[in-house]
Amino acid sequence: MRLLGRYIFREILTSSLLGTFLATFVIFLQKVDKLFEVLLGAGNPSAKTVLTLLAYSLPPVLPQTIPFGVLVGILIGLGRMSSDGEIVAMRAAGVSSRKVILPVLLFAGMGALLAGAASLRMSPYCLREATNITYDLARRQVTSEIKPRSFVEDFPNMILYVGDVRTGTPTRWNNVFLADVTPPEERRQGLGAKADGPLVTVAEWAVAMPDPDHNRVQLSMHHRATHEMGKDGKAHDSEMLISDQALDAKPPEQNKLVSRAMNTRALMNYQGPDWIDVQVELHSRFALPLACIMLAMVGIPLGIATRKGGKGAGYVNAVFLAFFGYYLTSISLLNLAKKRSPFHLLGMNFPPMPIPMAVWLPDVAFFLAGLVFLYRMESPGDRDLVGTVAGWFDRLTARFRSRAAKPAVERPRFYGFRLPLLPQIIDTYVLSNFVFFLCVVLASFVSMILVYHFFELMGDMFQRNISLMTMFKYLFFLAPEEIYEMLPLSVLVAVLVNFGVLSKQNEVTAFRACGVSLHRLAAPILIGALLLAGGLFAFNYYYVPAANLRQQKLYDLIKGRTTQTYLCPGCKWIRGYEGRIYYYKYFDTQENVMDDVSVFELEPSTFRLTRQIQAKRARWSKGMRTWIFENGWSSDFKGAGRLPWAPFEATTFRELTEPPDYFLTEAVQDKQMNFLQLSDYIRGLEQRGYDTVRLQVQYHLKFAAPLFALIMAMIAAPFGFRVGNRGRMTGIGVSLAIAIAYRGIGTLFEKIGDLNQLLPPIAAWSPDLVFGLAGLYMLMRMRS
């Protein structure tokens, strides 16, 4: 390779590696939730296991990120050469700009080979190995986090309820309720087929020892009593001071090796029922690596034509081409092809799109566009397509600028955009620029996310004839949640850009020369970020939950799903008032009737049964405000002994006052409630015996998350003053690095809290504490 080729290679390589690295971690962090759940739920996995699982998680992402990295390197490298006049110098020396095509395409070919190796060999192997490791970790966590005051159904045909869990070695469970709900004819212990209702075991406390080799938990139960009633009215009760019992856990489900984990040769020979997914995966394994070359063909003339903007413009162009031009188009076409049904567009019906066409059409389109651009690359500027489009935009913006400008008066930058919130001119100037950049960045982020969702749902829109108005309503009500999520990150980028621009133009030096310190310059930004944090909290309290409820209903409509109304009709075990436990096989929500219902009344301190009620049917009476039990029996207990049973045809128990609504809790997501509504919702679920740890974490996050707007400003301000003279790519790199750390640490602590390994307040506030202390330290160390 000649000197020019080696020079271009070096110019492209660094930016390509950086672009691939950042894109890989951005996509990886979107999928890291399940990985954290597996690792944190596995107890104490070895460092080797953790690193191995993390390493196996990266190669499946590379086929998507390597083409993006190649495009980033080409646009930034050639854009830098063009903006510095090197391309003009080449042409002046008689060297055609087409000389860059061969080395760039050679570089893109090498990227295609790497992406092909990752797509054809590495990804299937890593997915299979990661699945095996995940299965092994799941098999070892037999003790699975047993949470207090909730019903656990992780053991086949057994329902476990524990009043209190004291962790340690060994683990102690207080107030244990265990019900064997195996059908009587299949029951191997107790009365067997003669039993009427479940076999109930209660214990004052028990020691739980995990037995992962046999996939079970060994219990040593103290003050244990078992109760079972026969169909003939004869009870089978027993009591023991100490008794051992084994709880066999469900075998962990090994994820089916889907098409992504199959070898390429197996995909070619596959004839099974999932042939659509297999065909998509097979063609994608070849189409994605070749996207390196297709994107490079478009990127070469675009990079050479970029005479302004430098590296920042190159990165923006890469995001636009790869994200909007290639990936979103590919997603839309694949969604259409997977539906395998005709779709309606522009008043015409179209047949189902073939899988190969949907996969290869973006590559073909970029290849043809690249050929046209490369052919016209050496045409005069007026005939250059890329230059023509760029010139058209320049003339358009210049026309608007000329209309708005008044040549008689020279006005400063951002004239007319001032926020008179602070008395000092400098404060107003800095804060106004910050608000301007914040609005631009936030609008860009939210727009990209909304466009992505639009293209992702396009296949469902065509299949179910969903109107564009419905889609726009969904995106409109989705926007508040995205604004809430992206505002802290937008504050980070806006602060970096604002102070970076001030440093780049030597305005910071001028302020310091006039005696204005960096802390004083940062003060209005920090005050503004604090106000934004308060506004974000109010926004999430008053508007976001209602908008999320609307967008969820519209999403269900677009997806063709039945909107879920209730959470608990399928939840057959409910904890009632005063230590009662209800069990039923079916609940009729229209008639307010429970079938095959059992009621167990327990003494709170010893957890002994005080009464058991069994009935074929229980009907709610509005006038009497109680349940009418039909065709059943009741039995009271005195100590460990059972008093004679009392059969009945219809009777009431006045103390059973739980209304039907108590059993029918509306299924509302945490994002669809403000903190007051979520607090009431958590209390209600806890009363019924449901696990609310995850909801408690989300409750505290409603207070902790808005504060991140201020914390991001505290972290970004010192970096903004430092990266100003190091170029825009430095600012972009710093922003992405901080965002990755924020996302990773936040998700890690959230999952630790969900698994009850940290108290919910600590899990929610720990990221704020970590980043807040880091930001405070950097602010104090900032040389002003």
Salt bridges, closest charged atoms under 4 A:
GLU11 OE2 - ARG80 NE 2.95
ASP33 OD1 - ARG743 NH2 3.96
GLU37 OE2 - LYS751 NZ 3.16
ASP84 OD2 - ARG80 NH1 2.84
GLU86 OE2 - ARG80 NH1 2.46
ASP136 OD1 - ARG139 NH2 3.04
ASP136 OD2 - ARG140 NE 3.11
ASP164 OD2 - ARG166 NE 3.51
ASP211 OD2 - HIS214 ND1 2.99
ASP211 OD2 - ARG216 NE 3.06
GLU228 OE2 - ARG187 NH1 2.73
ASP237 OD1 - HIS227 ND1 3.32
ASP237 OD2 - ARG642 NE 2.79
GLU239 OE2 - ARG608 NH2 2.64
ASP274 OD2 - LYS256 NZ 3.55
GLU281 OE2 - ARG285 NE 2.84
GLU378 OE2 - ARG91 NE 3.48
ASP427 OD1 - ARG520 NH1 2.64
GLU456 OE1 - HIS453 ND1 3.99
ASP460 OD1 - LYS339 NZ 2.94
ASP460 OD1 - ARG464 NH1 2.85
ASP460 OD2 - LYS559 NZ 3.14
GLU481 OE2 - LYS671 NZ 3.75
GLU507 OE2 - ARG413 NH2 3.55
GLU578 OE1 - ARG580 NH1 3.50
GLU601 OE2 - ARG611 NH1 3.71
GLU630 OE1 - ARG617 NE 3.58
GLU630 OE2 - ARG619 NH2 3.43
ASP636 OD1 - ARG611 NE 3.07
GLU655 OE2 - ARG611 NH1 2.28
GLU658 OE2 - ARG580 NH2 3.07
ASP670 OD1 - ARG694 NH1 3.18
ASP680 OD1 - ARG683 NH2 2.16
ASP691 OD2 - LYS147 NZ 3.93
ASP754 OD2 - LYS751 NZ 4.00
